[in-house]
Amino acid sequence: MHAAATEAHSAALRTLLRSLGQIVLQANAFTGACLLAAWLLWEPRLACAAPTGAVAANVSAVLAGYSDDDLHAGLYGFNGALAGLAAFSFIADNATAAAVAILAATGTAWLLAPWSRWLRLRGLDYFSSPCLIVTWLWLPMTASAPSSSTLATAHAHADLASGLLAGLAQTAFAGGASAGVLVLIGIAVASPRHALCALTGAALASAEHLLLGATASSFNAGLLGFNGALTALALAEYGLVWMLGGVTLAALLQAGAASVGLPVLTAPFVAATWGVQWLKQRRALMLYS
């Protein structure tokens, strides 16, 4: 009995950590542990927020009878984790943030099945879109100014290495070069190639934003590179041209949204990746028709 209980607890912990790792598209428990360490280093509130959201989403997935294999891979928990991170990043009061995190994470889990089915029929993956939909519903009503967990100290000049690493940290709502190093290590352990893709995506997107007039302080805060890093990770298996094209599209979408003050979060990454998936499908149909 004791051995069985220990194994069950270990499996639950691995599922939780994989849910965190899926934030950077890695079904790896060590990646999740690295993200947890990054949150502890940057803002301990986030180290509570992400597991809270992941647990709420995973429990909801179990109650809904979702696939055990997908559950253990962290595919149901990561949008919940992101929902928790968003709540604690934009809501200053801890009690309110916790309540919103649990409700929003539960919402992502219940939305996931019908939404992912609709997208799958069109050849698209859901990525962080359930979190985006749920977050956009409460954000206008509840959110205050972003808390310290979403902002980094501004500098007068661009610091290349720190800015790129901060961009990796921002994929998980963290910030700073040290947190970015932990995120990069987590990705590299799961896939060194994916780590290189994430760095490439962050670098290209940041350069394009700076050419479009973004400030050095935004670069140093990691706000220019995170959508590019996520897009590169999502399109890593599509080939270099598709990946770089997707990163460029994500940068353009983010810059356009920023110019009108929209809170897009990871929407440029999701929209750009969907665009590449759609174009690749159309190209394949043209070649074989």
N, C-alpha and C positions, 0 to 999 in steps of 0.2 A: 504493500500500500504506500509506504513512504517513498519507494523508488518511483512508483507511478506518479505520485503527486509531484515529486521533484522534476520528472520529465515533462509533466504538463506545464509546470511553472516555467521551465526552460523554453518550451515551445512557445508559450505566450510571450515571453520576453523577446525571443527571436522575431516573432511576428510584429511586435511593437517596433523593434529596431529597424526591421525591413520597411515598415510603414514610413519611418522617418527617412530612411535611405532613398525611398522612391521619390522624395521631394526633388532630388537631383537625378531621378530616373535610374537608380541603381537598387536592385532587389538584393541588397547585401546588408547584413546586420552590423558589420563593422563600419560601413558607411554611415549607418544611422547613429552608431555610437560616436563617431567623429562629429556629426552634426550636433548631437547632444552636448558634446564638449565645447563646440563652438558657441552654442547659446549660453552655456555656463560662463564662458570667458567673456562674452560680449554683454549679455543681459540675462541674469538668472531667471527673470520672469518668463522669458521665452522657453527656457528649459522645462518649465511647468506647463506652458501653453501648448506646445506641440504634442507631448504625450497625452495631455488631457483630451485634445481634439482627436488624436489617433484612437485612443481607447473608446471614446464615445462613438466614433464612426465604425470601429470594428465590432463593438457590441451590437450596434444597429444592424450591421451586415449579417451577424449571426442570427439575430431575431428575424431578419427578412429571409433567411434561408439561402444566402448567396453561396457561391462555390467555395469550398474549403481550400482548394489549391490557390485560388486568387487571393483569398483571405490571408493565407500563410505567406504569400509573396508580397504582402503589403499593399496590394492594389486598391483595397477599400479604405485603408487607414490614412493614406497620405494626403488626400484632399481634406480629411478631417483635421489632420495635423496643420495643414496650411490655413484652414479656417480658424483654428485656435491661435495660430501665430498672428493672423490678421486682426483678430479681436484684441489681443493683448498689445499689438503695435499701435492701434488707433484709439483704444479706450483706456483712459488713465486709471479709472477706478477698478481695483482688482476684482471686487465682487461682481460688478457689472460685466467686466471682461470675461470672467469665468462663466457666467450664465450665458452670455452670447456665444462664447466658444463652444460650449456643450450643445446648445441649440443649433448653431450653424453647422457644426460637425455632423450632428445627427441628420440635418437636412441634406448635406452632401451625400451621405450614405443612401438615403431613401431616393434621392434624385438620380443616383448613379446608374441604376439598372435601366430605366426607360431611356435616359439621355444617351448612355453609351450604346444602347441598341439602335437608337435613331442615327447616331453618328456612324456606327459600324456599317449600316446599310449603304452609307455614302463613302465608305472607305476611309473614314477619319478616326483618329484616336481621341480620347477625351482629355488626356493630360490634366491640367489644373482647372479646366473649365467649370466643373461642379462647384469648386470653391469660389471662383469668380462670380458665378451667378448668385450664389447665396450671399456672398459678401456685399455685392452691389445692392442687394435688397435691403440690408440693414445699415449700410454705411451712411447714406444720407440722413438717417433718423437718429443714429446713436453716436457716431464717431466724433471725437474731438480732434484737435491737432495731433499729428503723429507724435508718439512718445519718443523718448531718447533711443529706444531700440531700433528706430527706423532712420535715424539721422547720425551722421558722423561729423567730426570736427572738420570745418572747412580750412583749406590752406590757400595761400595766394598763388601757388604754382602746382602744376601737375606732377605727382610722384608716380612714375610709371609702374614699378613693381607693386607698390602699396595699393594703387588704384585698381590694378587688375585683380589682385587678391581680394580687395574689398568688394569688387563686382561678383566674385564667386561667393563671398559671404552673403551678399544680398539675395542670392538665389534662395536662401533660407531665412530671409528677414533679419539677418544679423549684419554686422558691419566690422570694418577694420581688417588690417592685413593678417593679424594673428588668427582671427576666426576664419579668414579665407584660406590660410595654410591648412587648417584642420579640415575644411571642406574639400580642398584639393587632395589631401592625403586620403580622405575617405573615398573619393571617386577613383583615385589612382589604384588603391588596393583592389577595388572591384574591377577596374579596367584602365590600365595605363593609357590606352588609346583614347578612351573617353575623357580622361583628364587632359590630354593634349587638345582634344576637340573643344573642351570647355574653355581652356585658356585662349585658344584661337578665336572662338566666338566672342569672348569677352573683349579681346584686343581689337578685333575688327569692328565690333559694334561701338566700342568706345571711341576709336579713331573716327568713325563716320559721324558720331554725335558731335565730336569736337570740331570737325570740318563744317558741320551744320550750325555751329555757333554755341554749343553747350559750354558751360563754365568749367574751369579746372576744379573748383570745389565740388561740383557734381561728380566729376570723374573720381576724385579722391574719396568721395563717399561711396563709390561703387554703384551709383545710380545709373550709369551709362552702359555698364557691361553685363548686367545680370540676365536681361532678356536674350542677349546674344549668346551667352553661355548656355542657357537652357535650350535655345533653338539648335545650337550646334550639337548638344547632347542628343536631342530628339531625332536629328537628321544625320547622326554619325554613320548610319548604315546605308545612307542614300547616295554616297559618293561626294567628293570634295566640291564639285560645282554646285550641286543642289544644296549642300550644307551652307556654303558661303553665300549663295543667293538667298537662302532663307534667313541667314543672319542679317544681311543687308535689308531685307524686307522688314524684319522685326525692328531694326534701328529706325527705318523711315516711319513705321507705324507709331513707334514710341515718341519720336520727335514731333510728329503731327498731333498726337494726343496731348503732349506736353504744351504745345503752343496754344491750345484752347483750355488748358487747365483740367483735363479729365483724369480721374484717379484710375489709371489703367492696370496697375499692378503687373501681373504676368500676361495680360491679354495680348500684347504684341507678340510674345513668344507663341502663344496658342494660335493666334490668327495667322502668323507667318508660316508656322508648321502646317496648318491646315491648307494654306495656299500652295505650298510645295507638294503636299500629298495629292491635292486635286490636280495640279498641273502634271505631275508625274503619271497619274492615272490617265489623263487626257492624251498625253504623249504616247503611252503604251497602246491605247485604243487606236490612235492614228497609225502607229507603226504596224499593227497586226490586223487592221481592217482592210 
